[in-house]
Amino acid sequence: MFKRTLARLSQAERLNLSQGGSSKLFDLSNIDKTALSKIDSEDLIIYPSFLNGDEQRTMLMQMLKKLDRVCGKPKRSPSLLEEHYKQYKEGDLQKLFCHPDMYRWETSHFDNVITGYREANIRSMTVPNAETEQGVKGILERLYKCLYDNATDYTRDQAAKPPKNERLQDDELSIPHWLQAHILQLSPKGSIQAHVDNEDAMGSTIMGLSLGECRQVEFLNEKYGKFTAYLPSGSVYLQRSKLRYEYKHSILQGEGRDQRLTLMLRDQPVKTDE
């Protein structure tokens, strides 16, 4: 049923919390409805099919190459790679990953929130000799526009300020000065534990592009309960304001076979001394 529902979703579809009750992408059965009414419906937005299949492949190939340069290439193992290929049909996005046992997964994050992962903070999406750069450039421009269009006034003010370091804009795939970019790959058993974001380190808006396994993001308030949203491959979600700092959020573990990679874009943190 869930896959048939996703097949009917158009690229232009945009869902927020006020539409969650009528969408299979949300489970609102365990949250106090009064609590939901106190959250701005625009604090959680999902574009279920932001990227089509070819665009997902383009972005995934580029980001895996970027991660390999930062985290180290997967170990060579033809037998594991063959075993991995046999699990998936031709054209399956999971085939672009290597077998999970070929990667060097980190087991614990500095704040003990993330397990089973590879990650990299980046200032550019450029990868030497990559054949996918032109396609990536167009996708990134769409992501930036989507984030800007759905962001808070604070984020737009950040974007309007001239960059303090011009060297950040030294190639076509540089990340705009008003954003922080982070690539996170989760192993089949990897997850992000419940946490609230650090206001001192981040701004008001966060965007995530999900590629690979469909995962659930869970939002928890000790007083009002919890709700979940599905993040299928190719989807984009935006999280703002109260849902970042008043609700704990987590990415639940998957079914144990497939991997997930996310490009996270955040606006710059508030400068209290300005």
Secondary structure, 3 states (H helix, E strand, C coil): CHHHHHHCCCCCCCEEHHHHHHCCCEECCCECHHHHHCCCHHHEEEECCCCCHHHHHHHHHHHHHHHHHHHCCCCCCHHHHHHHHHCCCCCCHHHHCCCHHHCCCECCCCCCCEEEEEEEEECECCCCCCCCHHHHHHHHHHHHHHHHHHCCHHHHHHHHCCCCCHHHHCCCCECCCCEEEEEEEEEEEEEEEEECCCCCCCCCEEEEEEEECCEEEEEEECCCEEEEEEECCCCEEEEECHHHHCCEEEECCCCCCCCEEEEEEEECCCCCCC
